[in-house]
Amino acid sequence: DLQNSNIWFRISYPELFALTGKFDSAKYYYNLIDSSKLNKHDLRFYLVSIGEFYLSQKEFRKALGLLLNGLNYHREATDITQVNRALLNVAKTYAALEQDRDALVYTHEALEISLRSHSKQFIRDAYEILYNRYQRRHEPDSAFSYYQKYVTQKEIVETDVVKGQFAAYNYEQKIE
């Protein structure tokens, strides 16, 4: 019974459909979740998940309110990884709305957390947002600096992915 499953399982369905471009199915599964019956723990994950869905649909105003609410609940729970995820999504939403000042505030906060926690993918994402925002603001020195950091960080993340693939392959070979 999907209604009584844990929140991870319940939001995985719509997220998978959204990732594969089946947005009507994603919306259907999100609508099966009655957010008024969720406890704070489950609600924070639901809000960010559906906020990301609206962000992917370019419904930025709808996304922003959901993401900010989810961010606040993640902050209350002091869940740093989820705070960081939400901060970057809020920053992307503000960037899409061309509200650069707000986008930069949230991105810098996310970058600070990412650097402290060594979250390579979040660092990469923050640098990407920063270089795009500074480029849009016609601040070439800052844009170029963050672009260089983004490229370097992107290579680090890609190298880690390849290392993981090799490790998985070697493990499979040992099993065989």
Salt bridges, closest charged atoms under 4 A:
GLU15 OE2 - ARG85 NH2 3.70
ASP34 OD2 - LYS37 NZ 3.93
ASP42 OD1 - HIS41 ND1 2.92
GLU52 OE1 - ARG85 NH2 2.64
GLU59 OE1 - LYS62 NZ 3.32
GLU76 OE1 - LYS40 NZ 2.86
ASP79 OD2 - ARG44 NH1 3.01
GLU98 OE1 - ARG136 NH1 3.87
ASP100 OD1 - ARG133 NH1 2.67
ASP100 OD2 - ARG136 NH2 3.12
GLU109 OE2 - ARG75 NH1 2.70
GLU112 OE2 - ARG116 NH1 3.15
ASP125 OD1 - ARG124 NE 2.93
GLU139 OE2 - ARG137 NE 3.00
ASP160 OD2 - LYS120 NZ 2.79
